[in-house]
């Protein structure tokens, strides 16, 4: 999938909280080492969604102080009560979601291309920390990331 000028791939080799959550990572404070991040990377791009309200996480470069907010909005947009937040772009939409009881709920669900975070291209990206969202602010799911 391409978001702007950035080609995104589903992350591989990242420990997932639940085996059934194939294809996504739930942010829970894990550090994802990126030894193959391209030199001169200036904009990481992410596909993601937040559940039960908006959530945010932080991107760190080279183990020091540069950071930026990763803020995909609520995946249901409050039952379509508001548009995407934080400048995000809708990249996928479904007309329902499956329930844990095996049924389905007729409500639009979305995956967002999060607004890219600007980094210093003169610094090498070392890792991304997917912070645990603040209590009561939802859960953050990351489906893919890439660098431009």
N, CA, C and O atoms as a GROMACS GRO file, in nm:
protein
  592
    1UNK      N    1   0.085  -0.117   0.000
    1UNK     CA    2   0.000   0.000   0.000
    1UNK      C    3   0.090   0.123   0.000
    1UNK      O    4   0.195   0.124   0.064
    2UNK      N    5   0.049   0.228  -0.071
    2UNK     CA    6   0.126   0.351  -0.077
    2UNK      C    7   0.047   0.463  -0.011
    2UNK      O    8  -0.070   0.483  -0.042
    3UNK      N    9   0.111   0.534   0.080
    3UNK     CA   10   0.051   0.649   0.149
    3UNK      C   11   0.137   0.768   0.115
    3UNK      O   12   0.252   0.776   0.160
    4UNK      N   13   0.084   0.862   0.036
    4UNK     CA   14   0.167   0.972  -0.013
    4UNK      C   15   0.273   0.912  -0.103
    4UNK      O   16   0.240   0.845  -0.201
    5UNK      N   17   0.400   0.934  -0.071
    5UNK     CA   18   0.510   0.876  -0.149
    5UNK      C   19   0.575   0.760  -0.076
    5UNK      O   20   0.683   0.716  -0.116
    6UNK      N   21   0.514   0.710   0.031
    6UNK     CA   22   0.576   0.607   0.114
    6UNK      C   23   0.504   0.474   0.093
    6UNK      O   24   0.383   0.464   0.112
    7UNK      N   25   0.580   0.370   0.054
    7UNK     CA   26   0.526   0.234   0.041
    7UNK      C   27   0.530   0.168   0.178
    7UNK      O   28   0.635   0.166   0.243
    8UNK      N   29   0.418   0.115   0.221
    8UNK     CA   30   0.408   0.054   0.355
    8UNK      C   31   0.396  -0.097   0.345
    8UNK      O   32   0.326  -0.149   0.258
    9UNK      N   33   0.464  -0.168   0.436
    9UNK     CA   34   0.455  -0.312   0.448
    9UNK      C   35   0.407  -0.346   0.588
    9UNK      O   36   0.437  -0.273   0.683
   10UNK      N   37   0.332  -0.456   0.602
   10UNK     CA   38   0.291  -0.503   0.734
   10UNK      C   39   0.416  -0.544   0.810
   10UNK      O   40   0.499  -0.616   0.755
   11UNK      N   41   0.432  -0.499   0.935
   11UNK     CA   42   0.554  -0.533   1.010
   11UNK      C   43   0.567  -0.682   1.035
   11UNK      O   44   0.468  -0.750   1.061
   12UNK      N   45   0.689  -0.731   1.026
   12UNK     CA   46   0.717  -0.872   1.051
   12UNK      C   47   0.814  -0.882   1.169
   12UNK      O   48   0.891  -0.790   1.194
   13UNK      N   49   0.809  -0.992   1.240
   13UNK     CA   50   0.904  -1.015   1.347
   13UNK      C   51   0.878  -0.934   1.472
   13UNK      O   52   0.967  -0.922   1.556
   14UNK      N   53   0.761  -0.879   1.487
   14UNK     CA   54   0.727  -0.801   1.606
   14UNK      C   55   0.638  -0.886   1.694
   14UNK      O   56   0.538  -0.941   1.648
   15UNK      N   57   0.672  -0.895   1.821
   15UNK     CA   58   0.592  -0.974   1.914
   15UNK      C   59   0.453  -0.913   1.924
   15UNK      O   60   0.439  -0.793   1.948
   16UNK      N   61   0.352  -0.995   1.908
   16UNK     CA   62   0.214  -0.949   1.916
   16UNK      C   63   0.155  -0.989   2.050
   16UNK      O   64   0.192  -1.092   2.107
   17UNK      N   65   0.064  -0.908   2.100
   17UNK     CA   66   0.004  -0.938   2.231
   17UNK      C   67  -0.086  -1.060   2.224
   17UNK      O   68  -0.094  -1.136   2.321
   18UNK      N   69  -0.153  -1.080   2.111
   18UNK     CA   70  -0.243  -1.194   2.097
   18UNK      C   71  -0.214  -1.262   1.964
   18UNK      O   72  -0.197  -1.194   1.862
   19UNK      N   73  -0.208  -1.394   1.963
   19UNK     CA   74  -0.181  -1.466   1.839
   19UNK      C   75  -0.285  -1.436   1.732
   19UNK      O   76  -0.252  -1.430   1.614
   20UNK      N   77  -0.411  -1.417   1.773
   20UNK     CA   78  -0.516  -1.393   1.674
   20UNK      C   79  -0.505  -1.255   1.610
   20UNK      O   80  -0.576  -1.226   1.513
   21UNK      N   81  -0.419  -1.171   1.661
   21UNK     CA   82  -0.403  -1.035   1.609
   21UNK      C   83  -0.296  -1.031   1.501
   21UNK      O   84  -0.211  -0.942   1.500
   22UNK      N   85  -0.299  -1.128   1.409
   22UNK     CA   86  -0.201  -1.132   1.301
   22UNK      C   87  -0.218  -1.009   1.214
   22UNK      O   88  -0.330  -0.972   1.179
   23UNK      N   89  -0.108  -0.946   1.180
   23UNK     CA   90  -0.114  -0.829   1.094
   23UNK      C   91  -0.124  -0.698   1.167
   23UNK      O   92  -0.137  -0.593   1.103
   24UNK      N   93  -0.119  -0.700   1.298
   24UNK     CA   94  -0.118  -0.572   1.369
   24UNK      C   95  -0.041  -0.588   1.500
   24UNK      O   96  -0.023  -0.698   1.551
   25UNK      N   97   0.003  -0.476   1.550
   25UNK     CA   98   0.076  -0.470   1.677
   25UNK      C   99  -0.001  -0.376   1.768
   25UNK      O  100  -0.029  -0.262   1.729
   26UNK      N  101  -0.035  -0.420   1.888
   26UNK     CA  102  -0.100  -0.332   1.984
   26UNK      C  103   0.008  -0.263   2.066
   26UNK      O  104   0.089  -0.330   2.131
   27UNK      N  105   0.010  -0.131   2.062
   27UNK     CA  106   0.111  -0.055   2.134
   27UNK      C  107   0.098  -0.082   2.283
   27UNK      O  108  -0.008  -0.062   2.343
   28UNK      N  109   0.209  -0.127   2.342
   28UNK     CA  110   0.208  -0.157   2.486
   28UNK      C  111   0.346  -0.131   2.547
   28UNK      O  112   0.388  -0.201   2.638
   29UNK      N  113   0.416  -0.030   2.496
   29UNK     CA  114   0.544   0.008   2.551
   29UNK      C  115   0.664  -0.060   2.488
   29UNK      O  116   0.777  -0.038   2.531
   30UNK      N  117   0.642  -0.144   2.386
   30UNK     CA  118   0.754  -0.215   2.327
   30UNK      C  119   0.842  -0.124   2.240
   30UNK      O  120   0.794  -0.029   2.178
   31UNK      N  121   0.971  -0.156   2.240
   31UNK     CA  122   1.068  -0.087   2.155
   31UNK      C  123   1.092  -0.177   2.034
   31UNK      O  124   1.127  -0.294   2.049
   32UNK      N  125   1.073  -0.122   1.916
   32UNK     CA  126   1.095  -0.196   1.792
   32UNK      C  127   1.226  -0.146   1.732
   32UNK      O  128   1.233  -0.034   1.683
   33UNK      N  129   1.330  -0.229   1.736
   33UNK     CA  130   1.459  -0.193   1.678
   33UNK      C  131   1.447  -0.194   1.526
   33UNK      O  132   1.383  -0.282   1.469
   34UNK      N  133   1.509  -0.096   1.462
   34UNK     CA  134   1.501  -0.082   1.317
   34UNK      C  135   1.641  -0.073   1.257
   34UNK      O  136   1.680   0.033   1.208
   35UNK      N  137   1.718  -0.182   1.261
   35UNK     CA  138   1.854  -0.177   1.212
   35UNK      C  139   1.864  -0.149   1.062
   35UNK      O  140   1.969  -0.106   1.015
   36UNK      N  141   1.756  -0.172   0.988
   36UNK     CA  142   1.761  -0.147   0.844
   36UNK      C  143   1.687  -0.020   0.802
   36UNK      O  144   1.656  -0.003   0.684
   37UNK      N  145   1.659   0.069   0.897
   37UNK     CA  146   1.595   0.197   0.861
   37UNK      C  147   1.690   0.271   0.768
   37UNK      O  148   1.810   0.276   0.794
   38UNK      N  149   1.639   0.329   0.660
   38UNK     CA  150   1.727   0.394   0.564
   38UNK      C  151   1.795   0.519   0.621
   38UNK      O  152   1.734   0.595   0.696
   39UNK      N  153   1.921   0.538   0.584
   39UNK     CA  154   1.992   0.661   0.623
   39UNK      C  155   1.920   0.779   0.559
   39UNK      O  156   1.873   0.769   0.446
   40UNK      N  157   1.910   0.888   0.630
   40UNK     CA  158   1.844   1.006   0.578
   40UNK      C  159   1.693   1.003   0.587
   40UNK      O  160   1.626   1.091   0.533
   41UNK      N  161   1.636   0.903   0.654
   41UNK     CA  162   1.491   0.895   0.669
   41UNK      C  163   1.442   1.018   0.741
   41UNK      O  164   1.494   1.054   0.847
   42UNK      N  165   1.342   1.084   0.685
   42UNK     CA  166   1.293   1.207   0.746
   42UNK      C  167   1.146   1.201   0.785
   42UNK      O  168   1.100   1.286   0.861
   43UNK      N  169   1.072   1.104   0.735
   43UNK     CA  170   0.929   1.096   0.765
   43UNK      C  171   0.884   0.951   0.779
   43UNK      O  172   0.866   0.883   0.678
   44UNK      N  173   0.866   0.904   0.901
   44UNK     CA  174   0.803   0.773   0.914
   44UNK      C  175   0.653   0.786   0.892
   44UNK      O  176   0.590   0.882   0.937
   45UNK      N  177   0.596   0.690   0.822
   45UNK     CA  178   0.452   0.688   0.796
   45UNK      C  179   0.396   0.561   0.859
   45UNK      O  180   0.463   0.458   0.861
   46UNK      N  181   0.273   0.568   0.908
   46UNK     CA  182   0.212   0.455   0.979
   46UNK      C  183   0.069   0.434   0.932
   46UNK      O  184  -0.001   0.529   0.898
   47UNK      N  185   0.026   0.307   0.930
   47UNK     CA  186  -0.114   0.272   0.917
   47UNK      C  187  -0.158   0.223   1.052
   47UNK      O  188  -0.090   0.142   1.114
   48UNK      N  189  -0.272   0.272   1.100
   48UNK     CA  190  -0.317   0.229   1.231
   48UNK      C  191  -0.457   0.276   1.262
   48UNK      O  192  -0.522   0.343   1.182
   49UNK      N  193  -0.503   0.239   1.379
   49UNK     CA  194  -0.633   0.282   1.430
   49UNK      C  195  -0.630   0.269   1.581
   49UNK      O  196  -0.552   0.192   1.637
   50UNK      N  197  -0.716   0.345   1.645
   50UNK     CA  198  -0.729   0.338   1.790
   50UNK      C  199  -0.869   0.286   1.821
   50UNK      O  200  -0.964   0.315   1.749
   51UNK      N  201  -0.880   0.208   1.928
   51UNK     CA  202  -1.010   0.156   1.970
   51UNK      C  203  -1.051   0.220   2.101
   51UNK      O  204  -0.967   0.248   2.186
   52UNK      N  205  -1.179   0.241   2.118
   52UNK     CA  206  -1.235   0.300   2.239
   52UNK      C  207  -1.179   0.438   2.265
   52UNK      O  208  -1.136   0.468   2.376
   53UNK      N  209  -1.179   0.520   2.164
   53UNK     CA  210  -1.129   0.657   2.178
   53UNK      C  211  -0.995   0.674   2.110
   53UNK      O  212  -0.934   0.576   2.068
   54UNK      N  213  -0.949   0.797   2.100
   54UNK     CA  214  -0.823   0.827   2.033
   54UNK      C  215  -0.706   0.787   2.122
   54UNK      O  216  -0.718   0.786   2.244
   55UNK      N  217  -0.593   0.756   2.061
   55UNK     CA  218  -0.474   0.715   2.134
   55UNK      C  219  -0.352   0.778   2.068
   55UNK      O  220  -0.359   0.820   1.953
   56UNK      N  221  -0.243   0.784   2.140
   56UNK     CA  222  -0.121   0.836   2.080
   56UNK      C  223  -0.001   0.757   2.130
   56UNK      O  224  -0.008   0.691   2.233
   57UNK      N  225   0.106   0.765   2.055
   57UNK     CA  226   0.230   0.700   2.091
   57UNK      C  227   0.342   0.794   2.050
   57UNK      O  228   0.315   0.899   1.991
   58UNK      N  229   0.467   0.760   2.078
   58UNK     CA  230   0.579   0.848   2.049
   58UNK      C  231   0.683   0.775   1.967
   58UNK      O  232   0.710   0.657   1.991
   59UNK      N  233   0.742   0.844   1.871
   59UNK     CA  234   0.849   0.790   1.789
   59UNK      C  235   0.979   0.851   1.837
   59UNK      O  236   0.989   0.973   1.849
   60UNK      N  237   1.081   0.767   1.866
   60UNK     CA  238   1.211   0.815   1.910
   60UNK      C  239   1.316   0.780   1.806
   60UNK      O  240   1.310   0.672   1.747
   61UNK      N  241   1.411   0.868   1.782
   61UNK     CA  242   1.521   0.838   1.692
   61UNK      C  243   1.650   0.828   1.769
   61UNK      O  244   1.667   0.897   1.870
   62UNK      N  245   1.739   0.746   1.725
   62UNK     CA  246   1.875   0.722   1.775
   62UNK      C  247   1.890   0.718   1.927
   62UNK      O  248   1.998   0.748   1.979
   63UNK      N  249   1.785   0.683   1.998
   63UNK     CA  250   1.791   0.668   2.143
   63UNK      C  251   1.796   0.798   2.218
   63UNK      O  252   1.814   0.796   2.340
   64UNK      N  253   1.782   0.912   2.154
   64UNK     CA  254   1.791   1.040   2.226
   64UNK      C  255   1.658   1.111   2.231
   64UNK      O  256   1.557   1.049   2.266
   65UNK      N  257   1.653   1.238   2.197
   65UNK     CA  258   1.539   1.322   2.232
   65UNK      C  259   1.435   1.352   2.126
   65UNK      O  260   1.329   1.404   2.159
   66UNK      N  261   1.461   1.322   2.001
   66UNK     CA  262   1.363   1.356   1.898
   66UNK      C  263   1.238   1.270   1.914
   66UNK      O  264   1.248   1.149   1.931
   67UNK      N  265   1.123   1.331   1.907
   67UNK     CA  266   0.998   1.256   1.920
   67UNK      C  267   0.887   1.324   1.842
   67UNK      O  268   0.898   1.440   1.802
   68UNK      N  269   0.781   1.251   1.822
   68UNK     CA  270   0.664   1.305   1.755
   68UNK      C  271   0.544   1.220   1.790
   68UNK      O  272   0.559   1.106   1.834
   69UNK      N  273   0.427   1.273   1.773
   69UNK     CA  274   0.304   1.203   1.812
   69UNK      C  275   0.254   1.115   1.698
   69UNK      O  276   0.248   1.159   1.583
   70UNK      N  277   0.219   0.993   1.731
   70UNK     CA  278   0.152   0.901   1.640
   70UNK      C  279   0.008   0.895   1.690
   70UNK      O  280  -0.019   0.840   1.797
   71UNK      N  281  -0.085   0.950   1.612
   71UNK     CA  282  -0.222   0.969   1.661
   71UNK      C  283  -0.328   0.923   1.562
   71UNK      O  284  -0.397   1.007   1.504
   72UNK      N  285  -0.342   0.793   1.540
   72UNK     CA  286  -0.456   0.751   1.459
   72UNK      C  287  -0.583   0.769   1.542
   72UNK      O  288  -0.582   0.748   1.663
   73UNK      N  289  -0.692   0.806   1.479
   73UNK     CA  290  -0.816   0.829   1.551
   73UNK      C  291  -0.892   0.701   1.580
   73UNK      O  292  -0.852   0.592   1.537
   74UNK      N  293  -1.002   0.715   1.652
   74UNK     CA  294  -1.089   0.603   1.685
   74UNK      C  295  -1.137   0.536   1.557
   74UNK      O  296  -1.184   0.603   1.465
   75UNK      N  297  -1.126   0.404   1.552
   75UNK     CA  298  -1.154   0.330   1.429
   75UNK      C  299  -1.299   0.336   1.384
   75UNK      O  300  -1.328   0.299   1.270
   76UNK      N  301  -1.390   0.381   1.468
   76UNK     CA  302  -1.531   0.395   1.430
   76UNK      C  303  -1.569   0.542   1.410
   76UNK      O  304  -1.683   0.573   1.374
   77UNK      N  305  -1.474   0.633   1.434
   77UNK     CA  306  -1.502   0.777   1.426
   77UNK      C  307  -1.627   0.813   1.506
   77UNK      O  308  -1.709   0.893   1.462
   78UNK      N  309  -1.639   0.752   1.623
   78UNK     CA  310  -1.755   0.780   1.709
   78UNK      C  311  -1.885   0.749   1.638
   78UNK      O  312  -1.978   0.829   1.645
   79UNK      N  313  -1.893   0.634   1.570
   79UNK     CA  314  -2.009   0.596   1.488
   79UNK      C  315  -2.036   0.702   1.382
   79UNK      O  316  -2.150   0.744   1.359
   80UNK      N  317  -1.927   0.744   1.317
   80UNK     CA  318  -1.929   0.847   1.211
   80UNK      C  319  -1.979   0.982   1.262
   80UNK      O  320  -2.036   1.060   1.186
   81UNK      N  321  -1.958   1.009   1.390
   81UNK     CA  322  -2.001   1.137   1.448
   81UNK      C  323  -1.905   1.250   1.416
   81UNK      O  324  -1.942   1.367   1.428
   82UNK      N  325  -1.782   1.219   1.374
   82UNK     CA  326  -1.684   1.322   1.342
   82UNK      C  327  -1.588   1.272   1.234
   82UNK      O  328  -1.576   1.151   1.212
   83UNK      N  329  -1.520   1.364   1.165
   83UNK     CA  330  -1.426   1.325   1.059
   83UNK      C  331  -1.295   1.274   1.120
   83UNK      O  332  -1.275   1.284   1.241
   84UNK      N  333  -1.205   1.220   1.037
   84UNK     CA  334  -1.075   1.178   1.089
   84UNK      C  335  -1.006   1.293   1.163
   84UNK      O  336  -1.017   1.409   1.123
   85UNK      N  337  -0.935   1.260   1.270
   85UNK     CA  338  -0.867   1.360   1.352
   85UNK      C  339  -0.719   1.368   1.318
   85UNK      O  340  -0.667   1.283   1.246
   86UNK      N  341  -0.654   1.467   1.371
   86UNK     CA  342  -0.509   1.483   1.366
   86UNK      C  343  -0.453   1.491   1.224
   86UNK      O  344  -0.334   1.468   1.205
   87UNK      N  345  -0.536   1.523   1.125
   87UNK     CA  346  -0.487   1.532   0.987
   87UNK      C  347  -0.469   1.397   0.920
   87UNK      O  348  -0.404   1.389   0.816
   88UNK      N  349  -0.525   1.290   0.978
   88UNK     CA  350  -0.509   1.157   0.922
   88UNK      C  351  -0.596   1.137   0.799
   88UNK      O  352  -0.692   1.210   0.775
   89UNK      N  353  -0.559   1.036   0.720
   89UNK     CA  354  -0.628   1.003   0.596
   89UNK      C  355  -0.687   0.863   0.608
   89UNK      O  356  -0.620   0.770   0.655
   90UNK      N  357  -0.812   0.847   0.566
   90UNK     CA  358  -0.873   0.714   0.565
   90UNK      C  359  -0.813   0.635   0.450
   90UNK      O  360  -0.813   0.680   0.335
   91UNK      N  361  -0.760   0.514   0.480
   91UNK     CA  362  -0.703   0.430   0.375
   91UNK      C  363  -0.782   0.301   0.354
   91UNK      O  364  -0.766   0.235   0.252
   92UNK      N  365  -0.867   0.266   0.449
   92UNK     CA  366  -0.953   0.148   0.435
   92UNK      C  367  -1.078   0.169   0.518
   92UNK      O  368  -1.075   0.232   0.623
   93UNK      N  369  -1.190   0.112   0.468
   93UNK     CA  370  -1.318   0.125   0.537
   93UNK      C  371  -1.395  -0.006   0.518
   93UNK      O  372  -1.396  -0.064   0.410
   94UNK      N  373  -1.459  -0.052   0.626
   94UNK     CA  374  -1.548  -0.168   0.618
   94UNK      C  375  -1.685  -0.126   0.672
   94UNK      O  376  -1.693  -0.037   0.756
   95UNK      N  377  -1.793  -0.190   0.626
   95UNK     CA  378  -1.927  -0.151   0.670
   95UNK      C  379  -1.971  -0.215   0.802
   95UNK      O  380  -2.082  -0.189   0.848
   96UNK      N  381  -1.886  -0.299   0.862
   96UNK     CA  382  -1.922  -0.364   0.989
   96UNK      C  383  -1.796  -0.411   1.059
   96UNK      O  384  -1.687  -0.408   1.002
   97UNK      N  385  -1.813  -0.454   1.184
   97UNK     CA  386  -1.706  -0.520   1.258
   97UNK      C  387  -1.761  -0.647   1.320
   97UNK      O  388  -1.879  -0.654   1.354
   98UNK      N  389  -1.675  -0.746   1.333
   98UNK     CA  390  -1.713  -0.872   1.396
   98UNK      C  391  -1.717  -0.854   1.547
   98UNK      O  392  -1.637  -0.780   1.604
   99UNK      N  393  -1.811  -0.921   1.610
   99UNK     CA  394  -1.819  -0.915   1.756
   99UNK      C  395  -1.752  -1.038   1.815
   99UNK      O  396  -1.733  -1.139   1.746
  100UNK      N  397  -1.716  -1.030   1.942
  100UNK     CA  398  -1.652  -1.144   2.010
  100UNK      C  399  -1.749  -1.261   2.025
  100UNK      O  400  -1.705  -1.373   2.051
  101UNK      N  401  -1.880  -1.237   2.010
  101UNK     CA  402  -1.980  -1.343   2.020
  101UNK      C  403  -2.003  -1.412   1.886
  101UNK      O  404  -2.084  -1.505   1.879
  102UNK      N  405  -1.934  -1.368   1.780
  102UNK     CA  406  -1.949  -1.432   1.650
  102UNK      C  407  -2.042  -1.360   1.555
  102UNK      O  408  -2.054  -1.400   1.439
  103UNK      N  409  -2.108  -1.257   1.600
  103UNK     CA  410  -2.197  -1.181   1.512
  103UNK      C  411  -2.124  -1.064   1.448
  103UNK      O  412  -2.001  -1.058   1.450
  104UNK      N  413  -2.199  -0.974   1.392
  104UNK     CA  414  -2.136  -0.854   1.338
  104UNK      C  415  -2.218  -0.730   1.373
  104UNK      O  416  -2.341  -0.736   1.385
  105UNK      N  417  -2.149  -0.620   1.390
  105UNK     CA  418  -2.212  -0.494   1.424
  105UNK      C  419  -2.206  -0.406   1.300
  105UNK      O  420  -2.098  -0.379   1.247
  106UNK      N  421  -2.322  -0.361   1.253
  106UNK     CA  422  -2.332  -0.277   1.133
  106UNK      C  423  -2.289  -0.134   1.167
  106UNK      O  424  -2.371  -0.050   1.204
  107UNK      N  425  -2.160  -0.109   1.155
  107UNK     CA  426  -2.104   0.023   1.183
  107UNK      C  427  -1.978   0.037   1.098
  107UNK      O  428  -1.901  -0.058   1.086
  108UNK      N  429  -1.957   0.154   1.038
  108UNK     CA  430  -1.837   0.175   0.957
  108UNK      C  431  -1.713   0.171   1.045
  108UNK      O  432  -1.710   0.229   1.154
  109UNK      N  433  -1.610   0.102   0.996
  109UNK     CA  434  -1.482   0.091   1.067
  109UNK      C  435  -1.371   0.136   0.972
  109UNK      O  436  -1.381   0.114   0.851
  110UNK      N  437  -1.266   0.198   1.026
  110UNK     CA  438  -1.164   0.260   0.942
  110UNK      C  439  -1.022   0.223   0.985
  110UNK      O  440  -0.997   0.193   1.102
  111UNK      N  441  -0.931   0.225   0.889
  111UNK     CA  442  -0.787   0.223   0.914
  111UNK      C  443  -0.735   0.354   0.857
  111UNK      O  444  -0.778   0.398   0.750
  112UNK      N  445  -0.643   0.417   0.930
  112UNK     CA  446  -0.594   0.550   0.892
  112UNK      C  447  -0.447   0.549   0.852
  112UNK      O  448  -0.366   0.473   0.906
  113UNK      N  449  -0.415   0.634   0.759
  113UNK     CA  450  -0.277   0.670   0.733
  113UNK      C  451  -0.250   0.788   0.824
  113UNK      O  452  -0.302   0.897   0.802
  114UNK      N  453  -0.169   0.766   0.926
  114UNK     CA  454  -0.142   0.872   1.024
  114UNK      C  455  -0.057   0.981   0.961
  114UNK      O  456   0.026   0.954   0.874
  115UNK      N  457  -0.078   1.104   1.003
  115UNK     CA  458   0.002   1.215   0.955
  115UNK      C  459   0.149   1.184   0.980
  115UNK      O  460   0.188   1.157   1.094
  116UNK      N  461   0.234   1.187   0.874
  116UNK     CA  462   0.376   1.156   0.893
  116UNK      C  463   0.442   1.247   0.996
  116UNK      O  464   0.406   1.364   1.010
  117UNK      N  465   0.538   1.191   1.065
  117UNK     CA  466   0.613   1.263   1.167
  117UNK      C  467   0.743   1.310   1.105
  117UNK      O  468   0.812   1.231   1.039
  118UNK      N  469   0.779   1.435   1.125
  118UNK     CA  470   0.903   1.488   1.068
  118UNK      C  471   1.020   1.460   1.160
  118UNK      O  472   1.018   1.495   1.278
  119UNK      N  473   1.124   1.397   1.105
  119UNK     CA  474   1.246   1.368   1.178
  119UNK      C  475   1.364   1.440   1.113
  119UNK      O  476   1.353   1.489   1.001
  120UNK      N  477   1.475   1.446   1.182
  120UNK     CA  478   1.598   1.506   1.130
  120UNK      C  479   1.664   1.406   1.036
  120UNK      O  480   1.710   1.302   1.083
  121UNK      N  481   1.670   1.434   0.904
  121UNK     CA  482   1.729   1.338   0.811
  121UNK      C  483   1.880   1.319   0.831
  121UNK      O  484   1.939   1.227   0.774
  122UNK      N  485   1.943   1.404   0.910
  122UNK     CA  486   2.085   1.391   0.940
  122UNK      C  487   2.114   1.294   1.052
  122UNK      O  488   2.231   1.268   1.083
  123UNK      N  489   2.010   1.238   1.113
  123UNK     CA  490   2.026   1.143   1.223
  123UNK      C  491   1.971   1.008   1.182
  123UNK      O  492   1.868   1.001   1.114
  124UNK      N  493   2.037   0.903   1.221
  124UNK     CA  494   1.994   0.767   1.188
  124UNK      C  495   1.885   0.719   1.284
  124UNK      O  496   1.898   0.731   1.405
  125UNK      N  497   1.779   0.666   1.228
  125UNK     CA  498   1.672   0.610   1.310
  125UNK      C  499   1.721   0.478   1.368
  125UNK      O  500   1.771   0.392   1.295
  126UNK      N  501   1.706   0.462   1.499
  126UNK     CA  502   1.749   0.340   1.566
  126UNK      C  503   1.630   0.252   1.605
  126UNK      O  504   1.634   0.130   1.588
  127UNK      N  505   1.524   0.315   1.657
  127UNK     CA  506   1.410   0.237   1.704
  127UNK      C  507   1.285   0.324   1.712
  127UNK      O  508   1.291   0.446   1.707
  128UNK      N  509   1.174   0.254   1.725
  128UNK     CA  510   1.045   0.319   1.750
  128UNK      C  511   0.993   0.261   1.880
  128UNK      O  512   0.994   0.140   1.900
  129UNK      N  513   0.947   0.348   1.969
  129UNK     CA  514   0.883   0.301   2.091
  129UNK      C  515   0.733   0.321   2.075
  129UNK      O  516   0.686   0.433   2.055
  130UNK      N  517   0.659   0.212   2.084
  130UNK     CA  518   0.513   0.218   2.076
  130UNK      C  519   0.461   0.225   2.218
  130UNK      O  520   0.435   0.123   2.282
  131UNK      N  521   0.446   0.347   2.267
  131UNK     CA  522   0.406   0.368   2.406
  131UNK      C  523   0.268   0.313   2.435
  131UNK      O  524   0.181   0.309   2.348
  132UNK      N  525   0.249   0.271   2.559
  132UNK     CA  526   0.117   0.231   2.605
  132UNK      C  527   0.031   0.358   2.614
  132UNK      O  528   0.070   0.453   2.681
  133UNK      N  529  -0.085   0.361   2.546
  133UNK     CA  530  -0.170   0.479   2.557
  133UNK      C  531  -0.206   0.509   2.702
  133UNK      O  532  -0.213   0.419   2.786
  134UNK      N  533  -0.230   0.636   2.731
  134UNK     CA  534  -0.268   0.676   2.866
  134UNK      C  535  -0.399   0.608   2.906
  134UNK      O  536  -0.484   0.581   2.821
  135UNK      N  537  -0.414   0.582   3.033
  135UNK     CA  538  -0.533   0.518   3.085
  135UNK      C  539  -0.658   0.593   3.042
  135UNK      O  540  -0.667   0.715   3.057
  136UNK      N  541  -0.753   0.520   2.988
  136UNK     CA  542  -0.880   0.579   2.947
  136UNK      C  543  -0.877   0.642   2.809
  136UNK      O  544  -0.978   0.696   2.764
  137UNK      N  545  -0.761   0.636   2.739
  137UNK     CA  546  -0.754   0.703   2.609
  137UNK      C  547  -0.762   0.607   2.491
  137UNK      O  548  -0.745   0.650   2.377
  138UNK      N  549  -0.787   0.479   2.514
  138UNK     CA  550  -0.803   0.386   2.404
  138UNK      C  551  -0.683   0.296   2.386
  138UNK      O  552  -0.590   0.297   2.466
  139UNK      N  553  -0.687   0.217   2.280
  139UNK     CA  554  -0.577   0.128   2.247
  139UNK      C  555  -0.529   0.162   2.106
  139UNK      O  556  -0.609   0.196   2.019
  140UNK      N  557  -0.400   0.152   2.085
  140UNK     CA  558  -0.341   0.188   1.957
  140UNK      C  559  -0.297   0.062   1.883
  140UNK      O  560  -0.217  -0.015   1.936
  141UNK      N  561  -0.348   0.041   1.764
  141UNK     CA  562  -0.310  -0.072   1.678
  141UNK      C  563  -0.229  -0.017   1.562
  141UNK      O  564  -0.273   0.077   1.495
  142UNK      N  565  -0.111  -0.074   1.537
  142UNK     CA  566  -0.028  -0.035   1.424
  142UNK      C  567  -0.026  -0.151   1.326
  142UNK      O  568   0.009  -0.263   1.363
  143UNK      N  569  -0.062  -0.124   1.200
  143UNK     CA  570  -0.070  -0.228   1.098
  143UNK      C  571   0.052  -0.230   1.008
  143UNK      O  572   0.088  -0.336   0.956
  144UNK      N  573   0.116  -0.116   0.987
  144UNK     CA  574   0.232  -0.109   0.900
  144UNK      C  575   0.306   0.023   0.924
  144UNK      O  576   0.249   0.119   0.975
  145UNK      N  577   0.435   0.024   0.887
  145UNK     CA  578   0.513   0.149   0.890
  145UNK      C  579   0.621   0.144   0.786
  145UNK      O  580   0.662   0.036   0.742
  146UNK      N  581   0.667   0.260   0.746
  146UNK     CA  582   0.775   0.272   0.648
  146UNK      C  583   0.836   0.411   0.665
  146UNK      O  584   0.782   0.496   0.736
  147UNK      N  585   0.949   0.433   0.598
  147UNK     CA  586   1.018   0.562   0.605
  147UNK      C  587   1.037   0.621   0.468
  147UNK      O  588   1.055   0.549   0.370
  148UNK      N  589   1.032   0.754   0.461
  148UNK     CA  590   1.063   0.827   0.337
  148UNK      C  591   1.185   0.914   0.363
  148UNK      O  592   1.230   0.985   0.273
   0.00000   0.00000   0.00000
